[in-house]
Amino acid sequence: DLTEELSIPQLPELLQQFLFQMDHPDDPQEMYNIPLVECPQYNGKIQVFNSASATFFVL
């Protein structure tokens, strides 16, 4: 589970609050003050695709 892999137990709540902010961009409340009952529920799957890039140059 992504919550355990990232060691962020509050990830589901953070996602709900983030979705609220996306739906209500003009709401002046701080994200952590938004009651979870007002936030949209998300029960879907989240996929993570790791990637990396590097750029090298000569001085």
CHARMM-style PDB file with segment names, atoms N, HN, CA, C and O in Angstrom:
ATOM      1  N   ASP     1       0.850  -1.184   0.000  1.00  0.00      PROA
ATOM      2  CA  ASP     1       0.000   0.000   0.000  1.00  0.00      PROA
ATOM      3  C   ASP     1       0.894   1.245   0.000  1.00  0.00      PROA
ATOM      4  O   ASP     1       1.919   1.281   0.680  1.00  0.00      PROA
ATOM      5  N   LEU     2       0.500   2.250  -0.759  1.00  0.00      PROA
ATOM      6  HN  LEU     2      -0.333   2.221  -1.311  1.00  0.00      PROA
ATOM      7  CA  LEU     2       1.311   3.455  -0.944  1.00  0.00      PROA
ATOM      8  C   LEU     2       1.538   4.191   0.375  1.00  0.00      PROA
ATOM      9  O   LEU     2       2.614   4.744   0.603  1.00  0.00      PROA
ATOM     10  N   THR     3       0.532   4.198   1.233  1.00  0.00      PROA
ATOM     11  HN  THR     3      -0.341   3.749   1.047  1.00  0.00      PROA
ATOM     12  CA  THR     3       0.655   4.852   2.536  1.00  0.00      PROA
ATOM     13  C   THR     3       1.812   4.269   3.330  1.00  0.00      PROA
ATOM     14  O   THR     3       2.593   5.006   3.931  1.00  0.00      PROA
ATOM     15  N   GLU     4       1.921   2.949   3.331  1.00  0.00      PROA
ATOM     16  HN  GLU     4       1.286   2.351   2.842  1.00  0.00      PROA
ATOM     17  CA  GLU     4       3.006   2.288   4.063  1.00  0.00      PROA
ATOM     18  C   GLU     4       4.343   2.470   3.355  1.00  0.00      PROA
ATOM     19  O   GLU     4       5.363   2.712   4.001  1.00  0.00      PROA
ATOM     20  N   GLU     5       4.341   2.353   2.025  1.00  0.00      PROA
ATOM     21  HN  GLU     5       3.513   2.156   1.500  1.00  0.00      PROA
ATOM     22  CA  GLU     5       5.588   2.476   1.268  1.00  0.00      PROA
ATOM     23  C   GLU     5       6.225   3.851   1.452  1.00  0.00      PROA
ATOM     24  O   GLU     5       7.447   3.970   1.546  1.00  0.00      PROA
ATOM     25  N   LEU     6       5.394   4.883   1.502  1.00  0.00      PROA
ATOM     26  HN  LEU     6       4.401   4.787   1.426  1.00  0.00      PROA
ATOM     27  CA  LEU     6       5.896   6.247   1.670  1.00  0.00      PROA
ATOM     28  C   LEU     6       6.021   6.663   3.133  1.00  0.00      PROA
ATOM     29  O   LEU     6       6.556   7.729   3.436  1.00  0.00      PROA
ATOM     30  N   SER     7       5.529   5.820   4.039  1.00  0.00      PROA
ATOM     31  HN  SER     7       5.094   4.953   3.793  1.00  0.00      PROA
ATOM     32  CA  SER     7       5.532   6.120   5.482  1.00  0.00      PROA
ATOM     33  C   SER     7       4.784   7.419   5.781  1.00  0.00      PROA
ATOM     34  O   SER     7       5.238   8.256   6.561  1.00  0.00      PROA
ATOM     35  N   ILE     8       3.616   7.563   5.133  1.00  0.00      PROA
ATOM     36  HN  ILE     8       3.247   6.883   4.499  1.00  0.00      PROA
ATOM     37  CA  ILE     8       2.759   8.733   5.359  1.00  0.00      PROA
ATOM     38  C   ILE     8       1.373   8.208   5.739  1.00  0.00      PROA
ATOM     39  O   ILE     8       0.507   8.072   4.876  1.00  0.00      PROA
ATOM     40  N   PRO     9       1.157   7.910   7.031  1.00  0.00      PROA
ATOM     41  CA  PRO     9      -0.123   7.319   7.437  1.00  0.00      PROA
ATOM     42  C   PRO     9      -1.337   8.208   7.161  1.00  0.00      PROA
ATOM     43  O   PRO     9      -2.448   7.701   7.005  1.00  0.00      PROA
ATOM     44  N   GLN    10      -1.140   9.518   7.098  1.00  0.00      PROA
ATOM     45  HN  GLN    10      -0.238   9.930   7.225  1.00  0.00      PROA
ATOM     46  CA  GLN    10      -2.257  10.437   6.867  1.00  0.00      PROA
ATOM     47  C   GLN    10      -2.490  10.713   5.381  1.00  0.00      PROA
ATOM     48  O   GLN    10      -3.230  11.638   5.043  1.00  0.00      PROA
ATOM     49  N   LEU    11      -1.882   9.939   4.493  1.00  0.00      PROA
ATOM     50  HN  LEU    11      -1.281   9.188   4.767  1.00  0.00      PROA
ATOM     51  CA  LEU    11      -2.002  10.168   3.048  1.00  0.00      PROA
ATOM     52  C   LEU    11      -3.454  10.212   2.556  1.00  0.00      PROA
ATOM     53  O   LEU    11      -3.785  11.100   1.770  1.00  0.00      PROA
ATOM     54  N   PRO    12      -4.331   9.302   2.980  1.00  0.00      PROA
ATOM     55  CA  PRO    12      -5.726   9.387   2.497  1.00  0.00      PROA
ATOM     56  C   PRO    12      -6.403  10.711   2.864  1.00  0.00      PROA
ATOM     57  O   PRO    12      -7.131  11.286   2.054  1.00  0.00      PROA
ATOM     58  N   GLU    13      -6.163  11.190   4.082  1.00  0.00      PROA
ATOM     59  HN  GLU    13      -5.573  10.724   4.741  1.00  0.00      PROA
ATOM     60  CA  GLU    13      -6.756  12.459   4.505  1.00  0.00      PROA
ATOM     61  C   GLU    13      -6.152  13.627   3.728  1.00  0.00      PROA
ATOM     62  O   GLU    13      -6.869  14.553   3.346  1.00  0.00      PROA
ATOM     63  N   LEU    14      -4.848  13.590   3.493  1.00  0.00      PROA
ATOM     64  HN  LEU    14      -4.266  12.839   3.804  1.00  0.00      PROA
ATOM     65  CA  LEU    14      -4.202  14.649   2.713  1.00  0.00      PROA
ATOM     66  C   LEU    14      -4.749  14.693   1.292  1.00  0.00      PROA
ATOM     67  O   LEU    14      -4.934  15.769   0.722  1.00  0.00      PROA
ATOM     68  N   LEU    15      -5.005  13.532   0.732  1.00  0.00      PROA
ATOM     69  HN  LEU    15      -4.855  12.658   1.195  1.00  0.00      PROA
ATOM     70  CA  LEU    15      -5.577  13.463  -0.615  1.00  0.00      PROA
ATOM     71  C   LEU    15      -6.975  14.066  -0.636  1.00  0.00      PROA
ATOM     72  O   LEU    15      -7.313  14.810  -1.556  1.00  0.00      PROA
ATOM     73  N   GLN    16      -7.790  13.754   0.365  1.00  0.00      PROA
ATOM     74  HN  GLN    16      -7.515  13.149   1.113  1.00  0.00      PROA
ATOM     75  CA  GLN    16      -9.136  14.325   0.443  1.00  0.00      PROA
ATOM     76  C   GLN    16      -9.076  15.845   0.525  1.00  0.00      PROA
ATOM     77  O   GLN    16      -9.826  16.538  -0.162  1.00  0.00      PROA
ATOM     78  N   GLN    17      -8.186  16.362   1.365  1.00  0.00      PROA
ATOM     79  HN  GLN    17      -7.577  15.799   1.923  1.00  0.00      PROA
ATOM     80  CA  GLN    17      -8.069  17.809   1.517  1.00  0.00      PROA
ATOM     81  C   GLN    17      -7.544  18.460   0.239  1.00  0.00      PROA
ATOM     82  O   GLN    17      -7.981  19.551  -0.127  1.00  0.00      PROA
ATOM     83  N   PHE    18      -6.620  17.801  -0.434  1.00  0.00      PROA
ATOM     84  HN  PHE    18      -6.266  16.915  -0.137  1.00  0.00      PROA
ATOM     85  CA  PHE    18      -6.116  18.304  -1.714  1.00  0.00      PROA
ATOM     86  C   PHE    18      -7.245  18.381  -2.741  1.00  0.00      PROA
ATOM     87  O   PHE    18      -7.371  19.380  -3.449  1.00  0.00      PROA
ATOM     88  N   LEU    19      -8.066  17.331  -2.825  1.00  0.00      PROA
ATOM     89  HN  LEU    19      -7.964  16.520  -2.250  1.00  0.00      PROA
ATOM     90  CA  LEU    19      -9.182  17.332  -3.778  1.00  0.00      PROA
ATOM     91  C   LEU    19     -10.175  18.443  -3.464  1.00  0.00      PROA
ATOM     92  O   LEU    19     -10.735  19.052  -4.376  1.00  0.00      PROA
ATOM     93  N   PHE    20     -10.398  18.714  -2.170  1.00  0.00      PROA
ATOM     94  HN  PHE    20      -9.943  18.220  -1.429  1.00  0.00      PROA
ATOM     95  CA  PHE    20     -11.279  19.819  -1.786  1.00  0.00      PROA
ATOM     96  C   PHE    20     -10.725  21.136  -2.321  1.00  0.00      PROA
ATOM     97  O   PHE    20     -11.460  21.946  -2.887  1.00  0.00      PROA
ATOM     98  N   GLN    21      -9.424  21.341  -2.136  1.00  0.00      PROA
ATOM     99  HN  GLN    21      -8.827  20.683  -1.676  1.00  0.00      PROA
ATOM    100  CA  GLN    21      -8.812  22.584  -2.613  1.00  0.00      PROA
ATOM    101  C   GLN    21      -8.884  22.715  -4.128  1.00  0.00      PROA
ATOM    102  O   GLN    21      -9.029  23.824  -4.643  1.00  0.00      PROA
ATOM    103  N   MET    22      -8.787  21.612  -4.845  1.00  0.00      PROA
ATOM    104  HN  MET    22      -8.670  20.711  -4.427  1.00  0.00      PROA
ATOM    105  CA  MET    22      -8.890  21.656  -6.304  1.00  0.00      PROA
ATOM    106  C   MET    22     -10.312  22.021  -6.734  1.00  0.00      PROA
ATOM    107  O   MET    22     -10.504  22.711  -7.735  1.00  0.00      PROA
ATOM    108  N   ASP    23     -11.307  21.555  -5.972  1.00  0.00      PROA
ATOM    109  HN  ASP    23     -11.150  20.995  -5.159  1.00  0.00      PROA
ATOM    110  CA  ASP    23     -12.708  21.869  -6.280  1.00  0.00      PROA
ATOM    111  C   ASP    23     -13.107  23.269  -5.817  1.00  0.00      PROA
ATOM    112  O   ASP    23     -14.041  23.856  -6.363  1.00  0.00      PROA
ATOM    113  N   HSD    24     -12.406  23.812  -4.815  1.00  0.00      PROA
ATOM    114  HN  HSD    24     -11.647  23.336  -4.372  1.00  0.00      PROA
ATOM    115  CA  HSD    24     -12.743  25.112  -4.228  1.00  0.00      PROA
ATOM    116  C   HSD    24     -11.489  25.991  -4.145  1.00  0.00      PROA
ATOM    117  O   HSD    24     -11.016  26.281  -3.046  1.00  0.00      PROA
ATOM    118  N   PRO    25     -10.948  26.415  -5.284  1.00  0.00      PROA
ATOM    119  CA  PRO    25      -9.677  27.162  -5.264  1.00  0.00      PROA
ATOM    120  C   PRO    25      -9.748  28.515  -4.551  1.00  0.00      PROA
ATOM    121  O   PRO    25      -8.717  29.038  -4.129  1.00  0.00      PROA
ATOM    122  N   ASP    26     -10.940  29.086  -4.409  1.00  0.00      PROA
ATOM    123  HN  ASP    26     -11.778  28.660  -4.751  1.00  0.00      PROA
ATOM    124  CA  ASP    26     -11.062  30.393  -3.766  1.00  0.00      PROA
ATOM    125  C   ASP    26     -11.392  30.303  -2.281  1.00  0.00      PROA
ATOM    126  O   ASP    26     -11.537  31.330  -1.618  1.00  0.00      PROA
ATOM    127  N   ASP    27     -11.513  29.088  -1.752  1.00  0.00      PROA
ATOM    128  HN  ASP    27     -11.395  28.254  -2.291  1.00  0.00      PROA
ATOM    129  CA  ASP    27     -11.811  28.902  -0.330  1.00  0.00      PROA
ATOM    130  C   ASP    27     -10.588  29.346   0.482  1.00  0.00      PROA
ATOM    131  O   ASP    27      -9.483  28.862   0.237  1.00  0.00      PROA
ATOM    132  N   PRO    28     -10.771  30.261   1.445  1.00  0.00      PROA
ATOM    133  CA  PRO    28      -9.622  30.792   2.187  1.00  0.00      PROA
ATOM    134  C   PRO    28      -9.078  29.870   3.281  1.00  0.00      PROA
ATOM    135  O   PRO    28      -8.027  30.154   3.855  1.00  0.00      PROA
ATOM    136  N   GLN    29      -9.773  28.776   3.576  1.00  0.00      PROA
ATOM    137  HN  GLN    29     -10.627  28.545   3.110  1.00  0.00      PROA
ATOM    138  CA  GLN    29      -9.331  27.883   4.649  1.00  0.00      PROA
ATOM    139  C   GLN    29      -7.983  27.236   4.330  1.00  0.00      PROA
ATOM    140  O   GLN    29      -7.691  26.904   3.181  1.00  0.00      PROA
ATOM    141  N   GLU    30      -7.175  27.066   5.367  1.00  0.00      PROA
ATOM    142  HN  GLU    30      -7.412  27.335   6.300  1.00  0.00      PROA
ATOM    143  CA  GLU    30      -5.949  26.289   5.221  1.00  0.00      PROA
ATOM    144  C   GLU    30      -6.345  24.825   5.064  1.00  0.00      PROA
ATOM    145  O   GLU    30      -7.359  24.387   5.606  1.00  0.00      PROA
ATOM    146  N   MET    31      -5.548  24.078   4.326  1.00  0.00      PROA
ATOM    147  HN  MET    31      -4.723  24.433   3.885  1.00  0.00      PROA
ATOM    148  CA  MET    31      -5.877  22.692   4.023  1.00  0.00      PROA
ATOM    149  C   MET    31      -6.130  21.880   5.289  1.00  0.00      PROA
ATOM    150  O   MET    31      -7.065  21.081   5.332  1.00  0.00      PROA
ATOM    151  N   TYR    32      -5.315  22.074   6.313  1.00  0.00      PROA
ATOM    152  HN  TYR    32      -4.555  22.724   6.278  1.00  0.00      PROA
ATOM    153  CA  TYR    32      -5.442  21.282   7.534  1.00  0.00      PROA
ATOM    154  C   TYR    32      -6.662  21.663   8.371  1.00  0.00      PROA
ATOM    155  O   TYR    32      -6.999  20.946   9.313  1.00  0.00      PROA
ATOM    156  N   ASN    33      -7.329  22.768   8.054  1.00  0.00      PROA
ATOM    157  HN  ASN    33      -7.054  23.351   7.288  1.00  0.00      PROA
ATOM    158  CA  ASN    33      -8.529  23.181   8.781  1.00  0.00      PROA
ATOM    159  C   ASN    33      -9.819  22.710   8.121  1.00  0.00      PROA
ATOM    160  O   ASN    33     -10.900  22.911   8.674  1.00  0.00      PROA
ATOM    161  N   ILE    34      -9.726  22.096   6.966  1.00  0.00      PROA
ATOM    162  HN  ILE    34      -8.847  21.932   6.517  1.00  0.00      PROA
ATOM    163  CA  ILE    34     -10.920  21.656   6.247  1.00  0.00      PROA
ATOM    164  C   ILE    34     -11.423  20.355   6.873  1.00  0.00      PROA
ATOM    165  O   ILE    34     -10.693  19.364   6.894  1.00  0.00      PROA
ATOM    166  N   PRO    35     -12.654  20.342   7.381  1.00  0.00      PROA
ATOM    167  CA  PRO    35     -13.192  19.099   7.958  1.00  0.00      PROA
ATOM    168  C   PRO    35     -13.293  18.010   6.889  1.00  0.00      PROA
ATOM    169  O   PRO    35     -13.739  18.270   5.771  1.00  0.00      PROA
ATOM    170  N   LEU    36     -12.883  16.805   7.235  1.00  0.00      PROA
ATOM    171  HN  LEU    36     -12.521  16.594   8.143  1.00  0.00      PROA
ATOM    172  CA  LEU    36     -12.885  15.712   6.263  1.00  0.00      PROA
ATOM    173  C   LEU    36     -14.279  15.389   5.745  1.00  0.00      PROA
ATOM    174  O   LEU    36     -14.416  14.885   4.630  1.00  0.00      PROA
ATOM    175  N   VAL    37     -15.322  15.670   6.534  1.00  0.00      PROA
ATOM    176  HN  VAL    37     -15.211  16.080   7.440  1.00  0.00      PROA
ATOM    177  CA  VAL    37     -16.683  15.395   6.063  1.00  0.00      PROA
ATOM    178  C   VAL    37     -17.062  16.297   4.892  1.00  0.00      PROA
ATOM    179  O   VAL    37     -17.982  15.974   4.141  1.00  0.00      PROA
ATOM    180  N   GLU    38     -16.366  17.427   4.724  1.00  0.00      PROA
ATOM    181  HN  GLU    38     -15.618  17.690   5.334  1.00  0.00      PROA
ATOM    182  CA  GLU    38     -16.624  18.336   3.603  1.00  0.00      PROA
ATOM    183  C   GLU    38     -15.790  17.989   2.374  1.00  0.00      PROA
ATOM    184  O   GLU    38     -16.012  18.537   1.295  1.00  0.00      PROA
ATOM    185  N   CYS    39     -14.847  17.093   2.537  1.00  0.00      PROA
ATOM    186  HN  CYS    39     -14.667  16.647   3.414  1.00  0.00      PROA
ATOM    187  CA  CYS    39     -13.926  16.746   1.454  1.00  0.00      PROA
ATOM    188  C   CYS    39     -14.459  15.585   0.623  1.00  0.00      PROA
ATOM    189  O   CYS    39     -15.146  14.708   1.147  1.00  0.00      PROA
ATOM    190  N   PRO    40     -14.144  15.579  -0.675  1.00  0.00      PROA
ATOM    191  CA  PRO    40     -14.554  14.452  -1.516  1.00  0.00      PROA
ATOM    192  C   PRO    40     -13.830  13.173  -1.099  1.00  0.00      PROA
ATOM    193  O   PRO    40     -12.672  13.200  -0.683  1.00  0.00      PROA
ATOM    194  N   GLN    41     -14.535  12.069  -1.220  1.00  0.00      PROA
ATOM    195  HN  GLN    41     -15.476  12.047  -1.557  1.00  0.00      PROA
ATOM    196  CA  GLN    41     -13.944  10.758  -0.933  1.00  0.00      PROA
ATOM    197  C   GLN    41     -13.257  10.234  -2.181  1.00  0.00      PROA
ATOM    198  O   GLN    41     -13.751  10.413  -3.294  1.00  0.00      PROA
ATOM    199  N   TYR    42     -12.115   9.587  -1.991  1.00  0.00      PROA
ATOM    200  HN  TYR    42     -11.713   9.441  -1.087  1.00  0.00      PROA
ATOM    201  CA  TYR    42     -11.444   8.931  -3.110  1.00  0.00      PROA
ATOM    202  C   TYR    42     -11.058   7.533  -2.664  1.00  0.00      PROA
ATOM    203  O   TYR    42     -10.258   7.359  -1.745  1.00  0.00      PROA
ATOM    204  N   ASN    43     -11.633   6.540  -3.323  1.00  0.00      PROA
ATOM    205  HN  ASN    43     -12.283   6.681  -4.070  1.00  0.00      PROA
ATOM    206  CA  ASN    43     -11.361   5.151  -2.974  1.00  0.00      PROA
ATOM    207  C   ASN    43     -10.704   4.403  -4.123  1.00  0.00      PROA
ATOM    208  O   ASN    43     -10.602   3.176  -4.093  1.00  0.00      PROA
ATOM    209  N   GLY    44     -10.263   5.132  -5.127  1.00  0.00      PROA
ATOM    210  HN  GLY    44     -10.345   6.128  -5.151  1.00  0.00      PROA
ATOM    211  CA  GLY    44      -9.647   4.512  -6.291  1.00  0.00      PROA
ATOM    212  C   GLY    44      -8.204   4.115  -6.039  1.00  0.00      PROA
ATOM    213  O   GLY    44      -7.670   4.282  -4.942  1.00  0.00      PROA
ATOM    214  N   LYS    45      -7.601   3.593  -7.069  1.00  0.00      PROA
ATOM    215  HN  LYS    45      -8.034   3.457  -7.960  1.00  0.00      PROA
ATOM    216  CA  LYS    45      -6.219   3.148  -7.008  1.00  0.00      PROA
ATOM    217  C   LYS    45      -5.303   4.286  -7.461  1.00  0.00      PROA
ATOM    218  O   LYS    45      -5.650   5.053  -8.360  1.00  0.00      PROA
ATOM    219  N   ILE    46      -4.147   4.385  -6.838  1.00  0.00      PROA
ATOM    220  HN  ILE    46      -3.866   3.762  -6.108  1.00  0.00      PROA
ATOM    221  CA  ILE    46      -3.139   5.356  -7.237  1.00  0.00      PROA
ATOM    222  C   ILE    46      -1.931   4.570  -7.719  1.00  0.00      PROA
ATOM    223  O   ILE    46      -1.415   3.703  -7.014  1.00  0.00      PROA
ATOM    224  N   GLN    47      -1.491   4.882  -8.921  1.00  0.00      PROA
ATOM    225  HN  GLN    47      -1.910   5.587  -9.494  1.00  0.00      PROA
ATOM    226  CA  GLN    47      -0.316   4.211  -9.464  1.00  0.00      PROA
ATOM    227  C   GLN    47       0.846   5.189  -9.513  1.00  0.00      PROA
ATOM    228  O   GLN    47       0.673   6.362  -9.845  1.00  0.00      PROA
ATOM    229  N   VAL    48       2.017   4.700  -9.183  1.00  0.00      PROA
ATOM    230  HN  VAL    48       2.158   3.747  -8.914  1.00  0.00      PROA
ATOM    231  CA  VAL    48       3.228   5.507  -9.194  1.00  0.00      PROA
ATOM    232  C   VAL    48       4.198   4.891 -10.186  1.00  0.00      PROA
ATOM    233  O   VAL    48       4.451   3.687 -10.154  1.00  0.00      PROA
ATOM    234  N   PHE    49       4.737   5.716 -11.062  1.00  0.00      PROA
ATOM    235  HN  PHE    49       4.532   6.694 -11.089  1.00  0.00      PROA
ATOM    236  CA  PHE    49       5.722   5.272 -12.034  1.00  0.00      PROA
ATOM    237  C   PHE    49       7.020   6.016 -11.744  1.00  0.00      PROA
ATOM    238  O   PHE    49       7.125   7.219 -11.985  1.00  0.00      PROA
ATOM    239  N   ASN    50       7.992   5.301 -11.231  1.00  0.00      PROA
ATOM    240  HN  ASN    50       7.907   4.324 -11.035  1.00  0.00      PROA
ATOM    241  CA  ASN    50       9.278   5.913 -10.904  1.00  0.00      PROA
ATOM    242  C   ASN    50      10.093   6.124 -12.173  1.00  0.00      PROA
ATOM    243  O   ASN    50      10.118   5.272 -13.061  1.00  0.00      PROA
ATOM    244  N   SER    51      10.749   7.257 -12.240  1.00  0.00      PROA
ATOM    245  HN  SER    51      10.728   7.949 -11.519  1.00  0.00      PROA
ATOM    246  CA  SER    51      11.637   7.532 -13.365  1.00  0.00      PROA
ATOM    247  C   SER    51      12.724   8.496 -12.892  1.00  0.00      PROA
ATOM    248  O   SER    51      12.595   9.147 -11.855  1.00  0.00      PROA
ATOM    249  N   ALA    52      13.758   8.566 -13.653  1.00  0.00      PROA
ATOM    250  HN  ALA    52      13.862   8.037 -14.495  1.00  0.00      PROA
ATOM    251  CA  ALA    52      14.849   9.478 -13.322  1.00  0.00      PROA
ATOM    252  C   ALA    52      15.491   9.963 -14.613  1.00  0.00      PROA
ATOM    253  O   ALA    52      15.425   9.298 -15.647  1.00  0.00      PROA
ATOM    254  N   SER    53      16.103  11.114 -14.535  1.00  0.00      PROA
ATOM    255  HN  SER    53      16.158  11.654 -13.695  1.00  0.00      PROA
ATOM    256  CA  SER    53      16.865  11.610 -15.677  1.00  0.00      PROA
ATOM    257  C   SER    53      18.091  12.335 -15.142  1.00  0.00      PROA
ATOM    258  O   SER    53      18.082  12.851 -14.024  1.00  0.00      PROA
ATOM    259  N   ALA    54      19.120  12.366 -15.932  1.00  0.00      PROA
ATOM    260  HN  ALA    54      19.127  11.946 -16.840  1.00  0.00      PROA
ATOM    261  CA  ALA    54      20.353  13.050 -15.543  1.00  0.00      PROA
ATOM    262  C   ALA    54      20.900  13.793 -16.752  1.00  0.00      PROA
ATOM    263  O   ALA    54      20.775  13.342 -17.890  1.00  0.00      PROA
ATOM    264  N   THR    55      21.502  14.926 -16.483  1.00  0.00      PROA
ATOM    265  HN  THR    55      21.603  15.293 -15.558  1.00  0.00      PROA
ATOM    266  CA  THR    55      22.137  15.711 -17.532  1.00  0.00      PROA
ATOM    267  C   THR    55      23.583  15.961 -17.117  1.00  0.00      PROA
ATOM    268  O   THR    55      23.851  16.424 -16.009  1.00  0.00      PROA
ATOM    269  N   PHE    56      24.489  15.656 -18.003  1.00  0.00      PROA
ATOM    270  HN  PHE    56      24.271  15.280 -18.903  1.00  0.00      PROA
ATOM    271  CA  PHE    56      25.908  15.852 -17.736  1.00  0.00      PROA
ATOM    272  C   PHE    56      26.466  16.861 -18.732  1.00  0.00      PROA
ATOM    273  O   PHE    56      26.055  16.896 -19.892  1.00  0.00      PROA
ATOM    274  N   PHE    57      27.393  17.669 -18.274  1.00  0.00      PROA
ATOM    275  HN  PHE    57      27.726  17.641 -17.331  1.00  0.00      PROA
ATOM    276  CA  PHE    57      28.057  18.599 -19.174  1.00  0.00      PROA
ATOM    277  C   PHE    57      29.491  18.805 -18.702  1.00  0.00      PROA
ATOM    278  O   PHE    57      29.812  18.565 -17.538  1.00  0.00      PROA
ATOM    279  N   VAL    58      30.322  19.238 -19.589  1.00  0.00      PROA
ATOM    280  HN  VAL    58      30.061  19.433 -20.534  1.00  0.00      PROA
ATOM    281  CA  VAL    58      31.741  19.450 -19.301  1.00  0.00      PROA
ATOM    282  C   VAL    58      31.972  20.935 -19.066  1.00  0.00      PROA
ATOM    283  O   VAL    58      31.459  21.785 -19.795  1.00  0.00      PROA
ATOM    284  N   LEU    59      32.742  21.224 -18.048  1.00  0.00      PROA
ATOM    285  HN  LEU    59      33.158  20.534 -17.456  1.00  0.00      PROA
ATOM    286  CA  LEU    59      33.084  22.623 -17.763  1.00  0.00      PROA
ATOM    287  C   LEU    59      34.348  23.020 -18.471  1.00  0.00      PROA
ATOM    288  OT1 LEU    59      34.792  24.162 -18.349  1.00  0.00      PROA
TER     289      LEU     59
END
